[in-house]
């Protein structure tokens, strides 16, 4: 059931249904990032143990983000037209197979193919956030989005510590991949068994009209082929090809119907935030070890603390909104977060000791959690129900584009100017976000006065 346009009070059955939906969404997001966090911290080390150089490791990292950039809107639009639950099930089961294969693959091209496939389908968080907008009452959406981000962050709290210990065992990476594959399989079964069909009525109506139109075209094509070729039946393969072509053209048509110009500022915020974070975290280990002598073991624990901090800040989004009036625009809230975000990066760059560095990193992660939630809320607030999936996918593609470009830029700066200069560039990019949010706030005030 969709509650977007409903303002009446929920009856007990609807309230129980929403509670059930939220619990399973939280569980799915937690398992998704918990599984991913078992692989991400040790993936680079595993590749180097296979004999791959830094350049090839960077290529394997960039190709994942590049394919996510391309596939984001397509997967989102596919969810709009074919349903969130079946799309999410297909994603999770495909990821389960890919992670299992990743554990046994030793060839560069085999790993490259697996990374491309993962990049194409790994959009679990995006679809879960879209499901919140579809299935949760408007008054509960901000709180639910925040708790969803918090559960995802909690998944990243435990994973790096476990990965660090297991990876030291013989065939440790294989064990991690096998366990991750199991987690994604369990997650897929959870979605299949417990997630409701809660597509928006507009989506169902459009889907029914499109399916009727597609069936009519196939029926006409079948009749024409029978009359022209005098055959008794059409092969199943031919009909499946027609169905696939119809789905692809429908997705592309849906993407062209979105008014992308209305969302450029939200996408700009997402791109700036992701670029700044990617520049910093791509050299996170090296910067901490070079500047402050922090060991890998302590960095792993710091990552867990950062994830826990992000989770706590994510759950406090309702209290954060309570600090402002109901009429306060999102641009002002984003401005305040970007100011603190930029200051925290300056603190990391100029920290006189490890303690100040730890405090600055923790504040940085807290602001990141708030900014991600605020930009998602702003995007959903402007989006019509039938285009939510497409735009959420586009937002994920923007993040992937930033993660695709950042490793290349960071590597170039590090080779030419040193590790610390990467953080300088990251801080400069964050400052651009502050300027953009300040400009958008002034523009909104001017528009209201006119």
RAUR-V184600 format. One record per residue. N is the residue number from 0. RES is the residue in one letter. NEAR is the number of other C-alpha atoms within 12 Angstrom. D_LAST is the distance of its C-alpha to the last C-alpha in Angstrom with 2 decimals. Layout:
BEGIN
N | RES | NEAR | D_LAST
N | RES | NEAR | D_LAST
END
This chain:
BEGIN
0 | X | 29 | 39.43
1 | X | 32 | 35.64
2 | X | 29 | 33.54
3 | X | 29 | 30.02
4 | X | 19 | 29.24
5 | X | 16 | 31.66
6 | X | 12 | 30.74
7 | X | 12 | 34.23
8 | X | 13 | 36.56
9 | X | 21 | 38.87
10 | X | 10 | 42.54
11 | X | 10 | 45.22
12 | X | 12 | 46.00
13 | X | 20 | 42.41
14 | X | 19 | 42.13
15 | X | 14 | 45.37
16 | X | 25 | 44.25
17 | X | 32 | 41.05
18 | X | 23 | 43.13
19 | X | 19 | 45.56
20 | X | 35 | 42.89
21 | X | 35 | 41.37
22 | X | 25 | 44.84
23 | X | 30 | 45.82
24 | X | 43 | 42.55
25 | X | 36 | 43.11
26 | X | 34 | 46.71
27 | X | 42 | 45.87
28 | X | 42 | 43.36
29 | X | 35 | 45.84
30 | X | 39 | 48.72
31 | X | 47 | 46.72
32 | X | 36 | 45.83
33 | X | 37 | 49.13
34 | X | 42 | 50.95
35 | X | 41 | 48.86
36 | X | 35 | 49.31
37 | X | 40 | 53.06
38 | X | 38 | 52.85
39 | X | 31 | 50.05
40 | X | 38 | 51.63
41 | X | 32 | 55.02
42 | X | 33 | 54.17
43 | X | 26 | 54.18
44 | X | 23 | 57.44
45 | X | 33 | 59.00
46 | X | 31 | 58.12
47 | X | 19 | 59.67
48 | X | 17 | 62.76
49 | X | 20 | 63.10
50 | X | 16 | 63.28
51 | X | 22 | 59.80
52 | X | 17 | 58.40
53 | X | 20 | 55.02
54 | X | 18 | 53.66
55 | X | 22 | 54.62
56 | X | 29 | 53.29
57 | X | 30 | 49.92
58 | X | 29 | 50.11
59 | X | 34 | 50.79
60 | X | 35 | 47.81
61 | X | 30 | 45.43
62 | X | 32 | 46.65
63 | X | 37 | 45.72
64 | X | 37 | 42.10
65 | X | 31 | 42.05
66 | X | 35 | 43.26
67 | X | 38 | 40.79
68 | X | 35 | 37.97
69 | X | 30 | 39.30
70 | X | 34 | 40.30
71 | X | 39 | 37.33
72 | X | 39 | 35.22
73 | X | 40 | 38.47
74 | X | 47 | 39.82
75 | X | 47 | 36.54
76 | X | 42 | 36.45
77 | X | 43 | 40.14
78 | X | 47 | 39.42
79 | X | 45 | 36.80
80 | X | 42 | 39.39
81 | X | 34 | 42.65
82 | X | 34 | 41.78
83 | X | 42 | 41.03
84 | X | 37 | 44.47
85 | X | 29 | 46.67
86 | X | 35 | 44.53
87 | X | 45 | 44.76
88 | X | 34 | 48.51
89 | X | 31 | 49.10
90 | X | 38 | 47.23
91 | X | 40 | 49.18
92 | X | 32 | 52.58
93 | X | 30 | 52.01
94 | X | 39 | 51.05
95 | X | 35 | 54.19
96 | X | 29 | 56.38
97 | X | 34 | 54.67
98 | X | 40 | 55.10
99 | X | 30 | 58.74
100 | X | 29 | 59.34
101 | X | 36 | 57.58
102 | X | 32 | 60.21
103 | X | 24 | 63.11
104 | X | 23 | 61.66
105 | X | 22 | 63.02
106 | X | 17 | 62.27
107 | X | 22 | 59.17
108 | X | 17 | 58.40
109 | X | 18 | 58.90
110 | X | 32 | 56.50
111 | X | 28 | 54.02
112 | X | 23 | 54.21
113 | X | 33 | 53.73
114 | X | 34 | 50.68
115 | X | 29 | 49.14
116 | X | 31 | 49.80
117 | X | 36 | 48.37
118 | X | 37 | 45.23
119 | X | 34 | 44.84
120 | X | 42 | 45.18
121 | X | 44 | 44.32
122 | X | 50 | 40.92
123 | X | 50 | 41.99
124 | X | 40 | 39.23
125 | X | 45 | 36.49
126 | X | 48 | 38.05
127 | X | 47 | 38.63
128 | X | 44 | 34.98
129 | X | 49 | 34.11
130 | X | 49 | 36.75
131 | X | 50 | 35.03
132 | X | 47 | 31.91
133 | X | 44 | 34.30
134 | X | 40 | 36.72
135 | X | 39 | 35.24
136 | X | 31 | 33.24
137 | X | 26 | 29.50
138 | X | 21 | 30.15
139 | X | 27 | 32.85
140 | X | 33 | 31.37
141 | X | 34 | 29.93
142 | X | 32 | 33.25
143 | X | 38 | 35.27
144 | X | 46 | 33.53
145 | X | 38 | 34.20
146 | X | 36 | 37.81
147 | X | 49 | 38.24
148 | X | 47 | 37.33
149 | X | 40 | 39.63
150 | X | 39 | 42.51
151 | X | 41 | 42.06
152 | X | 44 | 42.19
153 | X | 37 | 45.28
154 | X | 36 | 46.91
155 | X | 39 | 46.59
156 | X | 35 | 48.14
157 | X | 32 | 51.68
158 | X | 38 | 51.93
159 | X | 38 | 52.22
160 | X | 31 | 54.99
161 | X | 33 | 56.99
162 | X | 38 | 56.49
163 | X | 31 | 57.77
164 | X | 23 | 60.96
165 | X | 23 | 61.72
166 | X | 29 | 61.12
167 | X | 19 | 64.00
168 | X | 14 | 66.40
169 | X | 12 | 68.24
170 | X | 16 | 66.19
171 | X | 25 | 63.41
172 | X | 38 | 60.63
173 | X | 29 | 62.33
174 | X | 27 | 62.44
175 | X | 40 | 58.75
176 | X | 36 | 57.85
177 | X | 28 | 60.14
178 | X | 31 | 58.64
179 | X | 38 | 55.09
180 | X | 33 | 56.14
181 | X | 28 | 57.52
182 | X | 34 | 54.30
183 | X | 39 | 52.22
184 | X | 31 | 54.83
185 | X | 25 | 54.63
186 | X | 38 | 50.83
187 | X | 35 | 51.10
188 | X | 24 | 53.60
189 | X | 29 | 51.35
190 | X | 37 | 48.44
191 | X | 24 | 50.84
192 | X | 16 | 52.49
193 | X | 23 | 49.83
194 | X | 36 | 46.36
195 | X | 29 | 45.30
196 | X | 27 | 43.94
197 | X | 32 | 40.39
198 | X | 38 | 38.54
199 | X | 34 | 35.55
200 | X | 23 | 36.66
201 | X | 23 | 34.44
202 | X | 32 | 36.24
203 | X | 24 | 39.58
204 | X | 17 | 38.87
205 | X | 23 | 37.74
206 | X | 28 | 40.71
207 | X | 17 | 43.07
208 | X | 16 | 41.85
209 | X | 24 | 42.17
210 | X | 22 | 45.60
211 | X | 15 | 46.77
212 | X | 18 | 45.66
213 | X | 24 | 47.41
214 | X | 19 | 50.51
215 | X | 16 | 50.58
216 | X | 19 | 50.40
217 | X | 25 | 53.15
218 | X | 20 | 55.26
219 | X | 14 | 54.97
220 | X | 20 | 55.81
221 | X | 24 | 58.76
222 | X | 18 | 60.08
223 | X | 17 | 59.80
224 | X | 19 | 61.60
225 | X | 16 | 64.35
226 | X | 14 | 64.92
227 | X | 11 | 64.86
228 | X | 13 | 66.78
229 | X | 12 | 68.86
230 | X | 13 | 68.33
231 | X | 13 | 68.68
232 | X | 18 | 65.80
233 | X | 22 | 62.87
234 | X | 14 | 63.07
235 | X | 12 | 60.92
236 | X | 11 | 59.87
237 | X | 16 | 58.43
238 | X | 21 | 56.39
239 | X | 15 | 55.02
240 | X | 15 | 53.95
241 | X | 22 | 52.13
242 | X | 23 | 50.42
243 | X | 17 | 49.33
244 | X | 17 | 47.99
245 | X | 25 | 46.06
246 | X | 27 | 44.50
247 | X | 20 | 43.54
248 | X | 20 | 41.96
249 | X | 28 | 40.08
250 | X | 30 | 38.65
251 | X | 23 | 37.58
252 | X | 20 | 36.00
253 | X | 32 | 34.06
254 | X | 30 | 32.74
255 | X | 18 | 31.49
256 | X | 17 | 29.54
257 | X | 26 | 27.24
258 | X | 16 | 23.78
259 | X | 23 | 24.45
260 | X | 14 | 21.31
261 | X | 17 | 19.30
262 | X | 25 | 21.53
263 | X | 22 | 22.07
264 | X | 29 | 20.65
265 | X | 40 | 22.90
266 | X | 34 | 25.82
267 | X | 32 | 25.20
268 | X | 43 | 25.42
269 | X | 42 | 28.57
270 | X | 37 | 30.10
271 | X | 42 | 29.62
272 | X | 49 | 31.00
273 | X | 38 | 33.94
274 | X | 39 | 34.75
275 | X | 40 | 34.89
276 | X | 41 | 37.01
277 | X | 38 | 39.27
278 | X | 40 | 39.98
279 | X | 42 | 41.00
280 | X | 29 | 43.00
281 | X | 36 | 44.78
282 | X | 33 | 46.63
283 | X | 34 | 46.58
284 | X | 25 | 50.36
285 | X | 25 | 51.29
286 | X | 30 | 48.91
287 | X | 33 | 50.12
288 | X | 20 | 53.75
289 | X | 17 | 53.54
290 | X | 25 | 51.57
291 | X | 26 | 52.84
292 | X | 17 | 55.93
293 | X | 23 | 54.72
294 | X | 19 | 57.06
295 | X | 25 | 56.12
296 | X | 22 | 57.26
297 | X | 21 | 54.93
298 | X | 29 | 52.02
299 | X | 31 | 52.64
300 | X | 26 | 52.47
301 | X | 32 | 49.31
302 | X | 36 | 47.66
303 | X | 33 | 48.61
304 | X | 30 | 47.16
305 | X | 34 | 43.90
306 | X | 39 | 43.72
307 | X | 30 | 44.47
308 | X | 35 | 41.72
309 | X | 39 | 39.21
310 | X | 36 | 40.44
311 | X | 33 | 40.05
312 | X | 36 | 36.50
313 | X | 37 | 35.70
314 | X | 30 | 36.98
315 | X | 28 | 34.96
316 | X | 37 | 31.54
317 | X | 25 | 31.22
318 | X | 17 | 31.97
319 | X | 29 | 29.50
320 | X | 26 | 26.69
321 | X | 15 | 28.07
322 | X | 15 | 27.24
323 | X | 16 | 23.50
324 | X | 13 | 21.49
325 | X | 12 | 20.83
326 | X | 14 | 17.07
327 | X | 17 | 17.68
328 | X | 27 | 16.53
329 | X | 34 | 19.44
330 | X | 33 | 18.35
331 | X | 32 | 19.11
332 | X | 35 | 22.43
333 | X | 42 | 23.30
334 | X | 33 | 22.58
335 | X | 29 | 25.04
336 | X | 38 | 27.59
337 | X | 43 | 27.44
338 | X | 31 | 28.06
339 | X | 30 | 31.15
340 | X | 39 | 32.15
341 | X | 38 | 32.22
342 | X | 28 | 34.08
343 | X | 34 | 36.63
344 | X | 41 | 37.37
345 | X | 32 | 37.92
346 | X | 27 | 40.27
347 | X | 35 | 42.17
348 | X | 33 | 42.59
349 | X | 21 | 43.79
350 | X | 22 | 45.59
351 | X | 16 | 48.91
352 | X | 18 | 50.64
353 | X | 25 | 50.70
354 | X | 16 | 49.32
355 | X | 20 | 46.10
356 | X | 30 | 45.84
357 | X | 30 | 46.26
358 | X | 25 | 43.63
359 | X | 30 | 41.06
360 | X | 39 | 41.79
361 | X | 32 | 41.47
362 | X | 34 | 38.06
363 | X | 38 | 37.00
364 | X | 40 | 38.06
365 | X | 36 | 36.30
366 | X | 40 | 32.93
367 | X | 44 | 33.69
368 | X | 44 | 34.25
369 | X | 44 | 30.94
370 | X | 45 | 28.97
371 | X | 43 | 30.75
372 | X | 43 | 30.03
373 | X | 39 | 26.33
374 | X | 43 | 25.82
375 | X | 41 | 27.91
376 | X | 36 | 25.98
377 | X | 34 | 22.63
378 | X | 38 | 24.29
379 | X | 35 | 25.84
380 | X | 26 | 22.73
381 | X | 26 | 21.07
382 | X | 26 | 24.38
383 | X | 26 | 25.87
384 | X | 34 | 29.41
385 | X | 37 | 31.32
386 | X | 40 | 29.94
387 | X | 45 | 30.25
388 | X | 49 | 33.53
389 | X | 42 | 32.47
390 | X | 47 | 29.42
391 | X | 53 | 31.41
392 | X | 42 | 34.10
393 | X | 39 | 31.76
394 | X | 48 | 30.64
395 | X | 46 | 34.32
396 | X | 38 | 34.94
397 | X | 36 | 32.42
398 | X | 39 | 34.39
399 | X | 39 | 37.61
400 | X | 36 | 36.51
401 | X | 37 | 35.89
402 | X | 39 | 39.28
403 | X | 33 | 40.86
404 | X | 31 | 39.74
405 | X | 39 | 40.09
406 | X | 40 | 43.91
407 | X | 30 | 44.45
408 | X | 30 | 42.23
409 | X | 37 | 43.75
410 | X | 28 | 47.25
411 | X | 21 | 46.71
412 | X | 23 | 45.31
413 | X | 25 | 48.06
414 | X | 15 | 50.79
415 | X | 13 | 49.58
416 | X | 16 | 48.20
417 | X | 20 | 49.29
418 | X | 31 | 48.13
419 | X | 33 | 46.02
420 | X | 27 | 43.83
421 | X | 38 | 42.57
422 | X | 40 | 41.03
423 | X | 30 | 39.48
424 | X | 32 | 37.76
425 | X | 41 | 36.72
426 | X | 36 | 35.14
427 | X | 29 | 33.32
428 | X | 35 | 31.88
429 | X | 43 | 30.72
430 | X | 31 | 29.02
431 | X | 26 | 27.05
432 | X | 37 | 25.81
433 | X | 32 | 24.70
434 | X | 25 | 22.79
435 | X | 31 | 21.13
436 | X | 34 | 20.09
437 | X | 27 | 18.75
438 | X | 19 | 16.73
439 | X | 26 | 15.38
440 | X | 24 | 14.49
441 | X | 18 | 12.50
442 | X | 18 | 10.71
443 | X | 18 | 10.00
444 | X | 17 | 8.75
445 | X | 11 | 6.33
446 | X | 10 | 5.26
447 | X | 11 | 5.42
448 | X | 8 | 3.82
449 | X | 7 | 0.00
END
